Amino acid sequence: MRNASALSRFVAMMIATGVVLGGCGQTSYSPAPDAGSSDAGSSDAGSSDAGSSEAGAVGTPLSGGGAGAAVGAGVPVAAGSAAKTRIGSTIDPAALPSGSTYRNPANGRNEIIVKDTSNVAVLIGDSQSEPSYGWPRQGLAAAGYKVFFCGRGGTGFVASNGRTGNYIDALQRGDWKLPYGTPPLVVIEGGGNDAARGASDAQIVSNAERLIASIQQRYPAARILMVGTLGRGAHYGGGRRSEVDALLGRVADQHGLPFVSAGDWLTRYNLTGSMADRVHLNRQGHAALGAVFGQRLQSLGFDYADPAMLAGLSH
């Protein structure tokens, strides 16, 4: 197995790694599992927080996005229904408890109070990211971030699961709420459900671009990283998942965003034997890919460094 020595140094640590923040307006920071699909099965039958099947709910239609394209500065396009009224200037968001919902007067959206966003990574994703032990969360934790998760199993750039919309529609409708403040990193992961449920290239590109524009508008100072579609690779039966992974890479490149391709990771890292079902890893597989993702974040310069610590080293 390639990179075996690097993986072995991280797997034990990754198994024990937890997630500090939940997100998306939930009072509990444990992700609630969605109903599974007859196509993909459950993420991990041995866990109550395993997330949902990545194929989405049976019979749920794809959504091409009806909330309108993200437009110029000042237009409320991210995270929540447009507000008819706003919280007045007498309300200090810093005085609200963590997890509170706050109507941000700057954009008229409901957002979640997070007391310290200095090392928060907002993770938008599907059932690969939803479990507390999901490999994207573990990689971000290994790189020094607290994770604020916005997503659900069965969703994607175009795919919805019947309980919530696709990524951009869910944010615009307020199904998921972004954190108030200025997190340094936003990670967008997914594409598996779009591949499984027949979303076209044009639909995926359109909604991905709407999502990117919305996030850039809401968090202009944040770095955005796109993570592709976990799969077996084009030469090992990856099929549409490999195609969507490559497509998302082109979208990221066109927008000048860094991209981590996961389209061949199952075969590249010999993890086809660590599957809970056809598309989801078991806990050991998540830990292994969490190590891989953490290393990839570090190689791209995305590992978190405490500004105060760096300031101290400079003197």
C-alpha positions as protocol buffer text, in pm:
chain_id: "A"
residue {
  index: 1
  type: MET
  ca { x: 0 y: 0 z: 0 }
}
residue {
  index: 2
  type: ARG
  ca { x: 136 y: 339 z: -99 }
}
residue {
  index: 3
  type: ASN
  ca { x: 209 y: 583 z: 180 }
}
residue {
  index: 4
  type: ALA
  ca { x: 172 y: 301 z: 433 }
}
residue {
  index: 5
  type: SER
  ca { x: 440 y: 439 z: 663 }
}
residue {
  index: 6
  type: ALA
  ca { x: 272 y: 779 z: 674 }
}
residue {
  index: 7
  type: LEU
  ca { x: -66 y: 626 z: 743 }
}
residue {
  index: 8
  type: SER
  ca { x: 60 y: 409 z: 1025 }
}
residue {
  index: 9
  type: ARG
  ca { x: 187 y: 712 z: 1213 }
}
residue {
  index: 10
  type: PHE
  ca { x: -158 y: 870 z: 1213 }
}
residue {
  index: 11
  type: VAL
  ca { x: -419 y: 595 z: 1229 }
}
residue {
  index: 12
  type: ALA
  ca { x: -405 y: 539 z: 1605 }
}
residue {
  index: 13
  type: MET
  ca { x: -437 y: 911 z: 1671 }
}
residue {
  index: 14
  type: MET
  ca { x: -722 y: 946 z: 1423 }
}
residue {
  index: 15
  type: ILE
  ca { x: -929 y: 670 z: 1581 }
}
residue {
  index: 16
  type: ALA
  ca { x: -933 y: 869 z: 1903 }
}
residue {
  index: 17
  type: THR
  ca { x: -993 y: 1209 z: 1743 }
}
residue {
  index: 18
  type: GLY
  ca { x: -1329 y: 1371 z: 1817 }
}
residue {
  index: 19
  type: VAL
  ca { x: -1517 y: 1672 z: 1685 }
}
residue {
  index: 20
  type: VAL
  ca { x: -1543 y: 1980 z: 1902 }
}
residue {
  index: 21
  type: LEU
  ca { x: -1822 y: 2168 z: 1730 }
}
residue {
  index: 22
  type: GLY
  ca { x: -2138 y: 2051 z: 1564 }
}
residue {
  index: 23
  type: GLY
  ca { x: -2329 y: 2323 z: 1388 }
}
residue {
  index: 24
  type: CYS
  ca { x: -2614 y: 2403 z: 1154 }
}
residue {
  index: 25
  type: GLY
  ca { x: -2842 y: 2528 z: 1427 }
}
residue {
  index: 26
  type: GLN
  ca { x: -2875 y: 2199 z: 1615 }
}
residue {
  index: 27
  type: THR
  ca { x: -2898 y: 2225 z: 1991 }
}
residue {
  index: 28
  type: SER
  ca { x: -2710 y: 1897 z: 2013 }
}
residue {
  index: 29
  type: TYR
  ca { x: -2366 y: 1872 z: 1861 }
}
residue {
  index: 30
  type: SER
  ca { x: -2418 y: 1508 z: 1762 }
}
residue {
  index: 31
  type: PRO
  ca { x: -2529 y: 1465 z: 1400 }
}
residue {
  index: 32
  type: ALA
  ca { x: -2868 y: 1302 z: 1364 }
}
residue {
  index: 33
  type: PRO
  ca { x: -2875 y: 1015 z: 1116 }
}
residue {
  index: 34
  type: ASP
  ca { x: -3099 y: 1032 z: 814 }
}
residue {
  index: 35
  type: ALA
  ca { x: -3308 y: 752 z: 674 }
}
residue {
  index: 36
  type: GLY
  ca { x: -3096 y: 512 z: 473 }
}
residue {
  index: 37
  type: SER
  ca { x: -3133 y: 414 z: 111 }
}
residue {
  index: 38
  type: SER
  ca { x: -3185 y: 72 z: -31 }
}
residue {
  index: 39
  type: ASP
  ca { x: -2901 y: 152 z: -270 }
}
residue {
  index: 40
  type: ALA
  ca { x: -2614 y: 215 z: -31 }
}
residue {
  index: 41
  type: GLY
  ca { x: -2715 y: 87 z: 311 }
}
residue {
  index: 42
  type: SER
  ca { x: -2608 y: 240 z: 640 }
}
residue {
  index: 43
  type: SER
  ca { x: -2278 y: 410 z: 707 }
}
residue {
  index: 44
  type: ASP
  ca { x: -2186 y: 195 z: 1004 }
}
residue {
  index: 45
  type: ALA
  ca { x: -2440 y: -39 z: 1153 }
}
residue {
  index: 46
  type: GLY
  ca { x: -2259 y: -41 z: 1482 }
}
residue {
  index: 47
  type: SER
  ca { x: -2294 y: 330 z: 1552 }
}
residue {
  index: 48
  type: SER
  ca { x: -2593 y: 542 z: 1637 }
}
residue {
  index: 49
  type: ASP
  ca { x: -2434 y: 853 z: 1482 }
}
residue {
  index: 50
  type: ALA
  ca { x: -2314 y: 690 z: 1167 }
}
residue {
  index: 51
  type: GLY
  ca { x: -2492 y: 933 z: 938 }
}
residue {
  index: 52
  type: SER
  ca { x: -2699 y: 836 z: 641 }
}
residue {
  index: 53
  type: SER
  ca { x: -2664 y: 644 z: 324 }
}
residue {
  index: 54
  type: GLU
  ca { x: -2493 y: 855 z: 62 }
}
residue {
  index: 55
  type: ALA
  ca { x: -2739 y: 759 z: -207 }
}
residue {
  index: 56
  type: GLY
  ca { x: -3016 y: 959 z: -39 }
}
residue {
  index: 57
  type: ALA
  ca { x: -3374 y: 875 z: 43 }
}
residue {
  index: 58
  type: VAL
  ca { x: -3555 y: 644 z: -195 }
}
residue {
  index: 59
  type: GLY
  ca { x: -3767 y: 831 z: -447 }
}
residue {
  index: 60
  type: THR
  ca { x: -3638 y: 1175 z: -349 }
}
residue {
  index: 61
  type: PRO
  ca { x: -3608 y: 1398 z: -657 }
}
residue {
  index: 62
  type: LEU
  ca { x: -3295 y: 1578 z: -755 }
}
residue {
  index: 63
  type: SER
  ca { x: -3313 y: 1953 z: -714 }
}
residue {
  index: 64
  type: GLY
  ca { x: -3145 y: 2179 z: -964 }
}
residue {
  index: 65
  type: GLY
  ca { x: -3168 y: 2472 z: -727 }
}
residue {
  index: 66
  type: GLY
  ca { x: -3467 y: 2703 z: -726 }
}
residue {
  index: 67
  type: ALA
  ca { x: -3349 y: 2966 z: -482 }
}
residue {
  index: 68
  type: GLY
  ca { x: -3178 y: 3180 z: -742 }
}
residue {
  index: 69
  type: ALA
  ca { x: -2815 y: 3241 z: -817 }
}
residue {
  index: 70
  type: ALA
  ca { x: -2584 y: 3407 z: -570 }
}
residue {
  index: 71
  type: VAL
  ca { x: -2537 y: 3768 z: -670 }
}
residue {
  index: 72
  type: GLY
  ca { x: -2351 y: 4079 z: -561 }
}
residue {
  index: 73
  type: ALA
  ca { x: -2237 y: 4202 z: -222 }
}
residue {
  index: 74
  type: GLY
  ca { x: -2510 y: 4282 z: 25 }
}
residue {
  index: 75
  type: VAL
  ca { x: -2763 y: 4041 z: -120 }
}
residue {
  index: 76
  type: PRO
  ca { x: -2861 y: 3783 z: 145 }
}
residue {
  index: 77
  type: VAL
  ca { x: -2778 y: 3452 z: -16 }
}
residue {
  index: 78
  type: ALA
  ca { x: -2626 y: 3243 z: 260 }
}
residue {
  index: 79
  type: ALA
  ca { x: -2773 y: 3052 z: 548 }
}
residue {
  index: 80
  type: GLY
  ca { x: -3128 y: 3120 z: 641 }
}
residue {
  index: 81
  type: SER
  ca { x: -3453 y: 3272 z: 530 }
}
residue {
  index: 82
  type: ALA
  ca { x: -3446 y: 3643 z: 461 }
}
residue {
  index: 83
  type: ALA
  ca { x: -3540 y: 3828 z: 777 }
}
residue {
  index: 84
  type: LYS
  ca { x: -3848 y: 4050 z: 794 }
}
residue {
  index: 85
  type: THR
  ca { x: -3714 y: 4207 z: 1111 }
}
residue {
  index: 86
  type: ARG
  ca { x: -3365 y: 4241 z: 1250 }
}
residue {
  index: 87
  type: ILE
  ca { x: -3225 y: 4226 z: 1599 }
}
residue {
  index: 88
  type: GLY
  ca { x: -3147 y: 4578 z: 1709 }
}
residue {
  index: 89
  type: SER
  ca { x: -2810 y: 4721 z: 1789 }
}
residue {
  index: 90
  type: THR
  ca { x: -2882 y: 4681 z: 2163 }
}
residue {
  index: 91
  type: ILE
  ca { x: -2827 y: 4305 z: 2130 }
}
residue {
  index: 92
  type: ASP
  ca { x: -2463 y: 4213 z: 2169 }
}
residue {
  index: 93
  type: PRO
  ca { x: -2394 y: 3877 z: 2002 }
}
residue {
  index: 94
  type: ALA
  ca { x: -2088 y: 3835 z: 2224 }
}
residue {
  index: 95
  type: ALA
  ca { x: -2322 y: 3818 z: 2524 }
}
residue {
  index: 96
  type: LEU
  ca { x: -2526 y: 3531 z: 2380 }
}
residue {
  index: 97
  type: PRO
  ca { x: -2444 y: 3174 z: 2484 }
}
residue {
  index: 98
  type: SER
  ca { x: -2269 y: 2944 z: 2243 }
}
residue {
  index: 99
  type: GLY
  ca { x: -2517 y: 2765 z: 2018 }
}
residue {
  index: 100
  type: SER
  ca { x: -2769 y: 3048 z: 2022 }
}
residue {
  index: 101
  type: THR
  ca { x: -2937 y: 3156 z: 1701 }
}
residue {
  index: 102
  type: TYR
  ca { x: -2862 y: 3519 z: 1615 }
}
residue {
  index: 103
  type: ARG
  ca { x: -3025 y: 3727 z: 1343 }
}
residue {
  index: 104
  type: ASN
  ca { x: -2726 y: 3890 z: 1176 }
}
residue {
  index: 105
  type: PRO
  ca { x: -2828 y: 4249 z: 1087 }
}
residue {
  index: 106
  type: ALA
  ca { x: -2559 y: 4264 z: 819 }
}
residue {
  index: 107
  type: ASN
  ca { x: -2733 y: 4006 z: 602 }
}
residue {
  index: 108
  type: GLY
  ca { x: -3070 y: 3942 z: 765 }
}
residue {
  index: 109
  type: ARG
  ca { x: -2988 y: 3574 z: 825 }
}
residue {
  index: 110
  type: ASN
  ca { x: -3011 y: 3347 z: 1126 }
}
residue {
  index: 111
  type: GLU
  ca { x: -2663 y: 3232 z: 1229 }
}
residue {
  index: 112
  type: ILE
  ca { x: -2519 y: 3029 z: 1515 }
}
residue {
  index: 113
  type: ILE
  ca { x: -2312 y: 3186 z: 1790 }
}
residue {
  index: 114
  type: VAL
  ca { x: -1969 y: 3026 z: 1822 }
}
residue {
  index: 115
  type: LYS
  ca { x: -1763 y: 3189 z: 2095 }
}
residue {
  index: 116
  type: ASP
  ca { x: -1427 y: 3154 z: 1920 }
}
residue {
  index: 117
  type: THR
  ca { x: -1409 y: 3104 z: 1544 }
}
residue {
  index: 118
  type: SER
  ca { x: -1034 y: 3161 z: 1518 }
}
residue {
  index: 119
  type: ASN
  ca { x: -963 y: 2794 z: 1440 }
}
residue {
  index: 120
  type: VAL
  ca { x: -1307 y: 2683 z: 1320 }
}
residue {
  index: 121
  type: ALA
  ca { x: -1341 y: 2505 z: 988 }
}
residue {
  index: 122
  type: VAL
  ca { x: -1691 y: 2512 z: 843 }
}
residue {
  index: 123
  type: LEU
  ca { x: -1746 y: 2173 z: 678 }
}
residue {
  index: 124
  type: ILE
  ca { x: -2023 y: 2141 z: 419 }
}
residue {
  index: 125
  type: GLY
  ca { x: -2074 y: 1780 z: 321 }
}
residue {
  index: 126
  type: ASP
  ca { x: -2269 y: 1457 z: 295 }
}
residue {
  index: 127
  type: SER
  ca { x: -2259 y: 1124 z: 477 }
}
residue {
  index: 128
  type: GLN
  ca { x: -1881 y: 1101 z: 437 }
}
residue {
  index: 129
  type: SER
  ca { x: -1859 y: 1404 z: 668 }
}
residue {
  index: 130
  type: GLU
  ca { x: -2168 y: 1362 z: 884 }
}
residue {
  index: 131
  type: PRO
  ca { x: -2052 y: 1099 z: 1136 }
}
residue {
  index: 132
  type: SER
  ca { x: -1851 y: 1232 z: 1427 }
}
residue {
  index: 133
  type: TYR
  ca { x: -1571 y: 999 z: 1315 }
}
residue {
  index: 134
  type: GLY
  ca { x: -1599 y: 1087 z: 943 }
}
residue {
  index: 135
  type: TRP
  ca { x: -1267 y: 1114 z: 762 }
}
residue {
  index: 136
  type: PRO
  ca { x: -1310 y: 1482 z: 664 }
}
residue {
  index: 137
  type: ARG
  ca { x: -1371 y: 1573 z: 1029 }
}
residue {
  index: 138
  type: GLN
  ca { x: -1077 y: 1365 z: 1147 }
}
residue {
  index: 139
  type: GLY
  ca { x: -844 y: 1521 z: 894 }
}
residue {
  index: 140
  type: LEU
  ca { x: -949 y: 1872 z: 992 }
}
residue {
  index: 141
  type: ALA
  ca { x: -908 y: 1791 z: 1360 }
}
residue {
  index: 142
  type: ALA
  ca { x: -560 y: 1653 z: 1292 }
}
residue {
  index: 143
  type: ALA
  ca { x: -475 y: 1980 z: 1115 }
}
residue {
  index: 144
  type: GLY
  ca { x: -575 y: 2177 z: 1425 }
}
residue {
  index: 145
  type: TYR
  ca { x: -933 y: 2281 z: 1353 }
}
residue {
  index: 146
  type: LYS
  ca { x: -1260 y: 2264 z: 1539 }
}
residue {
  index: 147
  type: VAL
  ca { x: -1531 y: 2154 z: 1297 }
}
residue {
  index: 148
  type: PHE
  ca { x: -1865 y: 2326 z: 1246 }
}
residue {
  index: 149
  type: PHE
  ca { x: -2060 y: 2085 z: 1024 }
}
residue {
  index: 150
  type: CYS
  ca { x: -2333 y: 2190 z: 783 }
}
residue {
  index: 151
  type: GLY
  ca { x: -2478 y: 1904 z: 586 }
}
residue {
  index: 152
  type: ARG
  ca { x: -2667 y: 1578 z: 581 }
}
residue {
  index: 153
  type: GLY
  ca { x: -2629 y: 1235 z: 436 }
}
residue {
  index: 154
  type: GLY
  ca { x: -2805 y: 1194 z: 105 }
}
residue {
  index: 155
  type: THR
  ca { x: -2735 y: 1550 z: -9 }
}
residue {
  index: 156
  type: GLY
  ca { x: -2495 y: 1703 z: -257 }
}
residue {
  index: 157
  type: PHE
  ca { x: -2450 y: 1991 z: -495 }
}
residue {
  index: 158
  type: VAL
  ca { x: -2775 y: 1888 z: -667 }
}
residue {
  index: 159
  type: ALA
  ca { x: -2911 y: 1593 z: -468 }
}
residue {
  index: 160
  type: SER
  ca { x: -3148 y: 1642 z: -175 }
}
residue {
  index: 161
  type: ASN
  ca { x: -3269 y: 1378 z: 66 }
}
residue {
  index: 162
  type: GLY
  ca { x: -3633 y: 1476 z: 122 }
}
residue {
  index: 163
  type: ARG
  ca { x: -3565 y: 1622 z: 465 }
}
residue {
  index: 164
  type: THR
  ca { x: -3330 y: 1898 z: 356 }
}
residue {
  index: 165
  type: GLY
  ca { x: -3224 y: 2057 z: 30 }
}
residue {
  index: 166
  type: ASN
  ca { x: -2901 y: 2032 z: -162 }
}
residue {
  index: 167
  type: TYR
  ca { x: -2605 y: 2231 z: -34 }
}
residue {
  index: 168
  type: ILE
  ca { x: -2689 y: 2573 z: -173 }
}
residue {
  index: 169
  type: ASP
  ca { x: -3066 y: 2547 z: -135 }
}
residue {
  index: 170
  type: ALA
  ca { x: -3036 y: 2424 z: 224 }
}
residue {
  index: 171
  type: LEU
  ca { x: -2818 y: 2721 z: 312 }
}
residue {
  index: 172
  type: GLN
  ca { x: -3041 y: 2971 z: 140 }
}
residue {
  index: 173
  type: ARG
  ca { x: -3359 y: 2830 z: 296 }
}
residue {
  index: 174
  type: GLY
  ca { x: -3206 y: 2811 z: 641 }
}
residue {
  index: 175
  type: ASP
  ca { x: -3213 y: 2431 z: 673 }
}
residue {
  index: 176
  type: TRP
  ca { x: -2854 y: 2469 z: 789 }
}
residue {
  index: 177
  type: LYS
  ca { x: -2715 y: 2780 z: 954 }
}
residue {
  index: 178
  type: LEU
  ca { x: -2363 y: 2909 z: 926 }
}
residue {
  index: 179
  type: PRO
  ca { x: -2166 y: 3032 z: 1227 }
}
residue {
  index: 180
  type: TYR
  ca { x: -2165 y: 3400 z: 1314 }
}
residue {
  index: 181
  type: GLY
  ca { x: -1819 y: 3547 z: 1295 }
}
residue {
  index: 182
  type: THR
  ca { x: -1524 y: 3488 z: 1066 }
}
residue {
  index: 183
  type: PRO
  ca { x: -1397 y: 3131 z: 1046 }
}
residue {
  index: 184
  type: PRO
  ca { x: -1065 y: 3096 z: 862 }
}
residue {
  index: 185
  type: LEU
  ca { x: -1158 y: 2793 z: 651 }
}
residue {
  index: 186
  type: VAL
  ca { x: -1461 y: 2656 z: 467 }
}
residue {
  index: 187
  type: VAL
  ca { x: -1438 y: 2302 z: 326 }
}
residue {
  index: 188
  type: ILE
  ca { x: -1690 y: 2178 z: 68 }
}
residue {
  index: 189
  type: GLU
  ca { x: -1695 y: 1799 z: 32 }
}
residue {
  index: 190
  type: GLY
  ca { x: -1925 y: 1580 z: -172 }
}
residue {
  index: 191
  type: GLY
  ca { x: -2054 y: 1469 z: -507 }
}
residue {
  index: 192
  type: GLY
  ca { x: -2128 y: 1104 z: -431 }
}
residue {
  index: 193
  type: ASN
  ca { x: -2502 y: 1146 z: -416 }
}
residue {
  index: 194
  type: ASP
  ca { x: -2501 y: 1355 z: -732 }
}
residue {
  index: 195
  type: ALA
  ca { x: -2314 y: 1074 z: -906 }
}
residue {
  index: 196
  type: ALA
  ca { x: -2547 y: 805 z: -773 }
}
residue {
  index: 197
  type: ARG
  ca { x: -2865 y: 984 z: -866 }
}
residue {
  index: 198
  type: GLY
  ca { x: -2797 y: 1105 z: -1216 }
}
residue {
  index: 199
  type: ALA
  ca { x: -2719 y: 1474 z: -1174 }
}
residue {
  index: 200
  type: SER
  ca { x: -2583 y: 1620 z: -1496 }
}
residue {
  index: 201
  type: ASP
  ca { x: -2250 y: 1798 z: -1528 }
}
residue {
  index: 202
  type: ALA
  ca { x: -2434 y: 2124 z: -1597 }
}
residue {
  index: 203
  type: GLN
  ca { x: -2647 y: 2092 z: -1282 }
}
residue {
  index: 204
  type: ILE
  ca { x: -2347 y: 2012 z: -1064 }
}
residue {
  index: 205
  type: VAL
  ca { x: -2138 y: 2297 z: -1203 }
}
residue {
  index: 206
  type: SER
  ca { x: -2421 y: 2550 z: -1173 }
}
residue {
  index: 207
  type: ASN
  ca { x: -2497 y: 2470 z: -810 }
}
residue {
  index: 208
  type: ALA
  ca { x: -2131 y: 2440 z: -714 }
}
residue {
  index: 209
  type: GLU
  ca { x: -2069 y: 2787 z: -853 }
}
residue {
  index: 210
  type: ARG
  ca { x: -2371 y: 2925 z: -669 }
}
residue {
  index: 211
  type: LEU
  ca { x: -2242 y: 2774 z: -345 }
}
residue {
  index: 212
  type: ILE
  ca { x: -1891 y: 2910 z: -395 }
}
residue {
  index: 213
  type: ALA
  ca { x: -2026 y: 3259 z: -466 }
}
residue {
  index: 214
  type: SER
  ca { x: -2247 y: 3246 z: -157 }
}
residue {
  index: 215
  type: ILE
  ca { x: -1964 y: 3137 z: 72 }
}
residue {
  index: 216
  type: GLN
  ca { x: -1724 y: 3394 z: -72 }
}
residue {
  index: 217
  type: GLN
  ca { x: -1982 y: 3664 z: -13 }
}
residue {
  index: 218
  type: ARG
  ca { x: -2052 y: 3564 z: 345 }
}
residue {
  index: 219
  type: TYR
  ca { x: -1691 y: 3494 z: 446 }
}
residue {
  index: 220
  type: PRO
  ca { x: -1471 y: 3706 z: 215 }
}
residue {
  index: 221
  type: ALA
  ca { x: -1165 y: 3655 z: 434 }
}
residue {
  index: 222
  type: ALA
  ca { x: -1198 y: 3276 z: 463 }
}
residue {
  index: 223
  type: ARG
  ca { x: -1003 y: 3026 z: 258 }
}
residue {
  index: 224
  type: ILE
  ca { x: -1220 y: 2780 z: 67 }
}
residue {
  index: 225
  type: LEU
  ca { x: -1110 y: 2424 z: -4 }
}
residue {
  index: 226
  type: MET
  ca { x: -1303 y: 2181 z: -222 }
}
residue {
  index: 227
  type: VAL
  ca { x: -1280 y: 1806 z: -161 }
}
residue {
  index: 228
  type: GLY
  ca { x: -1393 y: 1569 z: -433 }
}
residue {
  index: 229
  type: THR
  ca { x: -1593 y: 1249 z: -449 }
}
residue {
  index: 230
  type: LEU
  ca { x: -1461 y: 945 z: -266 }
}
residue {
  index: 231
  type: GLY
  ca { x: -1426 y: 654 z: -506 }
}
residue {
  index: 232
  type: ARG
  ca { x: -1225 y: 364 z: -646 }
}
residue {
  index: 233
  type: GLY
  ca { x: -1060 y: 539 z: -936 }
}
residue {
  index: 234
  type: ALA
  ca { x: -1141 y: 547 z: -1304 }
}
residue {
  index: 235
  type: HIS
  ca { x: -941 y: 230 z: -1378 }
}
residue {
  index: 236
  type: TYR
  ca { x: -1097 y: 30 z: -1093 }
}
residue {
  index: 237
  type: GLY
  ca { x: -1468 y: 74 z: -1159 }
}
residue {
  index: 238
  type: GLY
  ca { x: -1501 y: 428 z: -1026 }
}
residue {
  index: 239
  type: GLY
  ca { x: -1755 y: 515 z: -1295 }
}
residue {
  index: 240
  type: ARG
  ca { x: -1961 y: 828 z: -1246 }
}
residue {
  index: 241
  type: ARG
  ca { x: -1804 y: 899 z: -906 }
}
residue {
  index: 242
  type: SER
  ca { x: -1464 y: 938 z: -1074 }
}
residue {
  index: 243
  type: GLU
  ca { x: -1619 y: 1166 z: -1335 }
}
residue {
  index: 244
  type: VAL
  ca { x: -1781 y: 1389 z: -1074 }
}
residue {
  index: 245
  type: ASP
  ca { x: -1458 y: 1407 z: -876 }
}
residue {
  index: 246
  type: ALA
  ca { x: -1273 y: 1528 z: -1187 }
}
residue {
  index: 247
  type: LEU
  ca { x: -1556 y: 1771 z: -1270 }
}
residue {
  index: 248
  type: LEU
  ca { x: -1539 y: 1931 z: -926 }
}
residue {
  index: 249
  type: GLY
  ca { x: -1164 y: 1962 z: -966 }
}
residue {
  index: 250
  type: ARG
  ca { x: -1218 y: 2164 z: -1283 }
}
residue {
  index: 251
  type: VAL
  ca { x: -1474 y: 2386 z: -1108 }
}
residue {
  index: 252
  type: ALA
  ca { x: -1229 y: 2453 z: -826 }
}
residue {
  index: 253
  type: ASP
  ca { x: -951 y: 2532 z: -1073 }
}
residue {
  index: 254
  type: GLN
  ca { x: -1171 y: 2775 z: -1264 }
}
residue {
  index: 255
  type: HIS
  ca { x: -1240 y: 2963 z: -941 }
}
residue {
  index: 256
  type: GLY
  ca { x: -882 y: 2956 z: -820 }
}
residue {
  index: 257
  type: LEU
  ca { x: -964 y: 2727 z: -528 }
}
residue {
  index: 258
  type: PRO
  ca { x: -744 y: 2447 z: -396 }
}
residue {
  index: 259
  type: PHE
  ca { x: -886 y: 2101 z: -456 }
}
residue {
  index: 260
  type: VAL
  ca { x: -826 y: 1764 z: -294 }
}
residue {
  index: 261
  type: SER
  ca { x: -921 y: 1477 z: -522 }
}
residue {
  index: 262
  type: ALA
  ca { x: -1056 y: 1171 z: -341 }
}
residue {
  index: 263
  type: GLY
  ca { x: -1170 y: 994 z: -656 }
}
residue {
  index: 264
  type: ASP
  ca { x: -926 y: 704 z: -628 }
}
residue {
  index: 265
  type: TRP
  ca { x: -854 y: 694 z: -256 }
}
residue {
  index: 266
  type: LEU
  ca { x: -1031 y: 365 z: -188 }
}
residue {
  index: 267
  type: THR
  ca { x: -796 y: 181 z: -423 }
}
residue {
  index: 268
  type: ARG
  ca { x: -491 y: 406 z: -383 }
}
residue {
  index: 269
  type: TYR
  ca { x: -485 y: 337 z: -10 }
}
residue {
  index: 270
  type: ASN
  ca { x: -610 y: -23 z: -27 }
}
residue {
  index: 271
  type: LEU
  ca { x: -929 y: 50 z: 164 }
}
residue {
  index: 272
  type: THR
  ca { x: -1181 y: -151 z: -38 }
}
residue {
  index: 273
  type: GLY
  ca { x: -1168 y: -407 z: 243 }
}
residue {
  index: 274
  type: SER
  ca { x: -1255 y: -142 z: 502 }
}
residue {
  index: 275
  type: MET
  ca { x: -1605 y: -67 z: 378 }
}
residue {
  index: 276
  type: ALA
  ca { x: -1925 y: -75 z: 581 }
}
residue {
  index: 277
  type: ASP
  ca { x: -2119 y: -93 z: 252 }
}
residue {
  index: 278
  type: ARG
  ca { x: -2059 y: -10 z: -113 }
}
residue {
  index: 279
  type: VAL
  ca { x: -1977 y: 358 z: -60 }
}
residue {
  index: 280
  type: HIS
  ca { x: -1916 y: 412 z: 314 }
}
residue {
  index: 281
  type: LEU
  ca { x: -1609 y: 323 z: 515 }
}
residue {
  index: 282
  type: ASN
  ca { x: -1613 y: 153 z: 853 }
}
residue {
  index: 283
  type: ARG
  ca { x: -1452 y: 329 z: 1147 }
}
residue {
  index: 284
  type: GLN
  ca { x: -1105 y: 197 z: 1071 }
}
residue {
  index: 285
  type: GLY
  ca { x: -1137 y: 313 z: 712 }
}
residue {
  index: 286
  type: HIS
  ca { x: -1249 y: 658 z: 823 }
}
residue {
  index: 287
  type: ALA
  ca { x: -947 y: 678 z: 1055 }
}
residue {
  index: 288
  type: ALA
  ca { x: -709 y: 580 z: 776 }
}
residue {
  index: 289
  type: LEU
  ca { x: -849 y: 838 z: 534 }
}
residue {
  index: 290
  type: GLY
  ca { x: -864 y: 1096 z: 811 }
}
residue {
  index: 291
  type: ALA
  ca { x: -488 y: 1057 z: 838 }
}
residue {
  index: 292
  type: VAL
  ca { x: -450 y: 1092 z: 463 }
}
residue {
  index: 293
  type: PHE
  ca { x: -668 y: 1402 z: 453 }
}
residue {
  index: 294
  type: GLY
  ca { x: -488 y: 1557 z: 748 }
}
residue {
  index: 295
  type: GLN
  ca { x: -155 y: 1510 z: 572 }
}
residue {
  index: 296
  type: ARG
  ca { x: -297 y: 1656 z: 252 }
}
residue {
  index: 297
  type: LEU
  ca { x: -418 y: 1964 z: 441 }
}
residue {
  index: 298
  type: GLN
  ca { x: -72 y: 2011 z: 586 }
}
residue {
  index: 299
  type: SER
  ca { x: 98 y: 1969 z: 248 }
}
residue {
  index: 300
  type: LEU
  ca { x: -131 y: 2239 z: 104 }
}
residue {
  index: 301
  type: GLY
  ca { x: -54 y: 2476 z: 390 }
}
residue {
  index: 302
  type: PHE
  ca { x: -397 y: 2444 z: 551 }
}
residue {
  index: 303
  type: ASP
  ca { x: -284 y: 2323 z: 891 }
}
residue {
  index: 304
  type: TYR
  ca { x: -391 y: 2569 z: 1158 }
}
residue {
  index: 305
  type: ALA
  ca { x: -124 y: 2773 z: 1332 }
}
residue {
  index: 306
  type: ASP
  ca { x: -220 y: 2977 z: 1637 }
}
residue {
  index: 307
  type: PRO
  ca { x: -147 y: 3342 z: 1551 }
}
residue {
  index: 308
  type: ALA
  ca { x: -54 y: 3413 z: 1913 }
}
residue {
  index: 309
  type: MET
  ca { x: 198 y: 3129 z: 1909 }
}
residue {
  index: 310
  type: LEU
  ca { x: 348 y: 3252 z: 1582 }
}
residue {
  index: 311
  type: ALA
  ca { x: 370 y: 3605 z: 1719 }
}
residue {
  index: 312
  type: GLY
  ca { x: 561 y: 3472 z: 2019 }
}
residue {
  index: 313
  type: LEU
  ca { x: 805 y: 3286 z: 1796 }
}
residue {
  index: 314
  type: SER
  ca { x: 880 y: 3598 z: 1595 }
}
residue {
  index: 315
  type: HIS
  ca { x: 1025 y: 3784 z: 1894 }
}
